[in-house]
């Protein structure tokens, strides 16, 4: 399929430029969210869920790669963490250097520049640059779950290509992305709504991360913030 071939090339390009930097980054300690008092509902205290790892990207030493040139940027920004991809048909990612198995990832993301035909989201169970899952949406309202493995290369799970949903806010608006990797169940939620759930157990654990990319037109520019990882059963 033409689209899949383009994304395969994209990941290969991403590996050449960014993969080495990602592999060399220093692993830092995790942060915990929810230090305040739990909320009270109808007179009953409700325990606030504790994050296994969280990052608002205000600490430049929290472990994410800092790299960039005129074509690609993966770095901290005043508004969060930024991934800019100027190369057509390319995907680049960054990760903090952690290990999780069953989890739920949440992040706020928005386009700050570039075409609406893009893709951006989160990564779970990253074993290495050729084995991970990616949960992505686009600024023109599409979504999909992807798997990259040594054996199969890049494949779209549950559909032949990205699907459209009105739940996804288009253009420059913020979307809240939630990805759950629990056993062999992979689920993508956007703005609180379940968009797709598939079964695949080929990769059982690994790092988490952020990803963004381009199609025929370069210039994708995405800001991520409020990144959190929670335990899931």
C-alpha positions as semicolon CSV with decimal commas, in nm:
position;residue;x (nm);y (nm);z (nm)
1;X;0,000;0,000;0,000
2;X;0,145;0,338;-0,100
3;X;0,074;0,500;0,235
4;X;0,237;0,224;0,432
5;X;0,545;0,229;0,211
6;X;0,582;0,600;0,278
7;X;0,561;0,547;0,652
8;X;0,816;0,264;0,635
9;X;1,056;0,503;0,464
10;X;0,969;0,763;0,726
11;X;1,063;0,541;1,017
12;X;1,388;0,441;0,851
13;X;1,476;0,810;0,801
14;X;1,386;0,878;1,163
15;X;1,617;0,600;1,276
16;X;1,915;0,741;1,084
17;X;1,890;1,094;1,222
18;X;1,737;1,057;1,568
19;X;1,765;0,691;1,666
20;X;2,128;0,714;1,776
21;X;2,060;1,019;1,990
22;X;1,766;0,849;2,156
23;X;1,970;0,542;2,236
24;X;2,239;0,752;2,407
25;X;2,018;0,964;2,629
26;X;2,059;0,951;3,006
27;X;1,783;0,782;3,204
28;X;1,656;1,014;3,476
29;X;1,436;0,951;3,779
30;X;1,059;0,937;3,745
31;X;0,826;1,210;3,866
32;X;0,508;1,156;4,064
33;X;0,188;1,351;4,008
34;X;-0,087;1,425;4,254
35;X;0,093;1,563;4,558
36;X;-0,209;1,771;4,663
37;X;-0,505;1,673;4,880
38;X;-0,753;1,427;4,725
39;X;-1,085;1,578;4,616
40;X;-1,396;1,542;4,833
41;X;-1,717;1,430;4,663
42;X;-2,041;1,418;4,868
43;X;-1,839;1,432;5,187
44;X;-1,622;1,131;5,089
45;X;-1,251;1,156;5,023
46;X;-1,151;1,004;4,689
47;X;-0,793;0,886;4,652
48;X;-0,624;1,058;4,359
49;X;-0,464;0,823;4,108
50;X;-0,085;0,832;4,126
51;X;0,116;0,846;3,805
52;X;0,404;0,606;3,756
53;X;0,573;0,876;3,551
54;X;0,469;1,228;3,458
55;X;0,630;1,526;3,289
56;X;0,520;1,880;3,212
57;X;0,857;1,933;3,038
58;X;0,952;2,226;3,263
59;X;1,265;2,037;3,377
60;X;1,517;2,024;3,092
61;X;1,691;1,733;3,263
62;X;1,391;1,499;3,284
63;X;1,541;1,258;3,033
64;X;1,402;1,336;2,688
65;X;1,641;1,377;2,398
66;X;1,738;1,729;2,292
67;X;1,831;1,739;1,925
68;X;1,760;1,952;1,623
69;X;1,861;2,110;1,296
70;X;1,677;2,282;1,010
71;X;1,491;1,960;0,919
72;X;1,408;1,797;1,254
73;X;1,365;1,916;1,613
74;X;1,298;1,698;1,918
75;X;1,344;1,923;2,219
76;X;1,193;2,097;2,519
77;X;0,999;2,413;2,440
78;X;0,844;2,691;2,645
79;X;0,501;2,531;2,594
80;X;0,600;2,165;2,644
81;X;0,794;1,920;2,430
82;X;0,822;1,992;2,059
83;X;0,864;1,762;1,762
84;X;0,915;1,935;1,428
85;X;0,954;1,732;1,108
86;X;1,041;1,920;0,793
87;X;1,110;1,614;0,577
88;X;0,817;1,467;0,378
89;X;0,710;1,108;0,451
90;X;0,904;1,097;0,776
91;X;0,834;1,011;1,139
92;X;1,049;1,104;1,439
93;X;1,008;1,016;1,803
94;X;1,154;1,073;2,149
95;X;1,138;0,876;2,473
96;X;1,240;0,923;2,838
97;X;1,419;0,588;2,892
98;X;1,172;0,393;3,109
99;X;1,024;0,043;3,113
100;X;0,655;-0,045;3,156
101;X;0,427;-0,336;3,068
102;X;0,055;-0,279;3,129
103;X;-0,009;0,093;3,131
104;X;-0,217;0,391;3,026
105;X;-0,055;0,696;2,867
106;X;-0,217;1,040;2,858
107;X;-0,097;1,358;2,689
108;X;-0,225;1,688;2,553
109;X;-0,107;1,771;2,202
110;X;-0,167;2,036;1,939
111;X;-0,033;2,151;1,606
112;X;0,153;2,483;1,614
113;X;0,243;2,492;1,244
114;X;0,243;2,290;0,925
115;X;-0,020;2,102;0,727
116;X;-0,330;1,942;0,878
117;X;-0,236;1,622;0,697
118;X;0,012;1,501;0,956
119;X;0,032;1,241;1,232
120;X;0,122;1,265;1,600
121;X;0,070;1,076;1,923
122;X;0,231;0,841;2,173
123;X;0,440;0,525;2,178
124;X;0,416;0,230;2,415
125;X;0,621;-0,088;2,463
126;X;0,923;0,047;2,279
127;X;1,180;-0,235;2,281
128;X;1,402;-0,082;2,015
129;X;1,368;0,124;1,697
130;X;1,209;-0,168;1,512
131;X;0,971;-0,301;1,778
132;X;0,702;-0,078;1,930
133;X;0,338;0,037;1,911
134;X;0,230;0,389;1,809
135;X;-0,111;0,551;1,870
136;X;-0,156;0,847;1,638
137;X;-0,406;1,107;1,523
138;X;-0,387;1,385;1,264
139;X;-0,485;1,751;1,246
140;X;-0,741;1,666;0,976
141;X;-0,929;1,433;1,210
142;X;-0,787;1,086;1,148
143;X;-0,659;0,818;1,385
144;X;-0,492;0,478;1,393
145;X;-0,287;0,226;1,592
146;X;0,038;0,110;1,435
147;X;0,289;-0,165;1,506
148;X;0,650;-0,184;1,394
149;X;0,835;-0,516;1,423
150;X;1,144;-0,676;1,274
151;X;0,928;-0,946;1,119
152;X;0,650;-0,737;0,962
153;X;0,783;-0,385;0,933
154;X;0,514;-0,119;0,981
155;X;0,149;-0,227;0,982
156;X;-0,180;-0,057;1,070
157;X;-0,379;-0,255;1,328
158;X;-0,754;-0,295;1,296
159;X;-0,787;-0,107;0,966
160;X;-0,608;-0,072;0,635
161;X;-0,543;0,299;0,691
162;X;-0,615;0,585;0,932
163;X;-0,988;0,647;0,988
164;X;-1,180;0,974;1,038
165;X;-1,359;1,081;1,356
166;X;-1,539;1,405;1,444
167;X;-1,419;1,354;1,803
168;X;-1,072;1,473;1,699
169;X;-1,036;1,852;1,708
170;X;-0,882;1,969;1,384
171;X;-0,633;2,240;1,299
172;X;-0,458;2,413;1,587
173;X;-0,691;2,290;1,865
174;X;-0,570;2,075;2,156
175;X;-0,649;1,703;2,166
176;X;-0,620;1,485;2,476
177;X;-0,478;1,149;2,368
178;X;-0,505;0,835;2,581
179;X;-0,343;0,505;2,487
180;X;-0,390;0,186;2,688
181;X;-0,162;-0,116;2,649
182;X;-0,302;-0,391;2,870
183;X;-0,208;-0,751;2,794
184;X;-0,285;-0,799;2,427
185;X;-0,547;-0,520;2,427
186;X;-0,447;-0,189;2,267
187;X;-0,692;0,102;2,293
188;X;-0,688;0,459;2,162
189;X;-0,906;0,728;2,318
190;X;-0,923;1,091;2,206
191;X;-1,088;1,358;2,419
192;X;-1,233;1,088;2,641
193;X;-1,392;0,881;2,362
194;X;-1,279;0,532;2,261
195;X;-1,200;0,538;1,889
196;X;-1,040;0,198;1,831
197;X;-0,942;-0,114;2,026
198;X;-0,743;-0,403;1,882
199;X;-0,574;-0,722;2,002
200;X;-0,202;-0,776;1,955
201;X;0,042;-0,930;2,201
202;X;0,362;-0,944;2,001
203;X;0,536;-0,682;2,219
204;X;0,486;-0,716;2,594
205;X;0,682;-0,428;2,747
206;X;0,919;-0,140;2,690
207;X;0,962;0,236;2,694
208;X;0,702;0,505;2,627
209;X;0,739;0,805;2,401
210;X;0,608;1,078;2,172
211;X;0,596;1,064;1,792
212;X;0,510;1,300;1,506
213;X;0,545;1,283;1,131
214;X;0,466;1,403;0,782
215;X;0,308;1,270;0,465
216;X;0,368;1,421;0,122
217;X;0,420;1,770;0,267
218;X;0,680;1,848;0,530
219;X;0,652;2,096;0,814
220;X;0,463;1,909;1,087
221;X;0,516;2,098;1,414
222;X;0,360;1,956;1,732
223;X;0,370;2,057;2,099
224;X;0,303;1,795;2,369
225;X;0,234;1,862;2,737
226;X;0,102;1,700;3,055
227;X;0,250;1,359;2,973
228;X;0,145;1,093;3,227
229;X;0,180;0,717;3,262
230;X;-0,053;0,520;3,489
231;X;-0,064;0,154;3,587
232;X;-0,338;-0,046;3,414
233;X;-0,477;-0,390;3,488
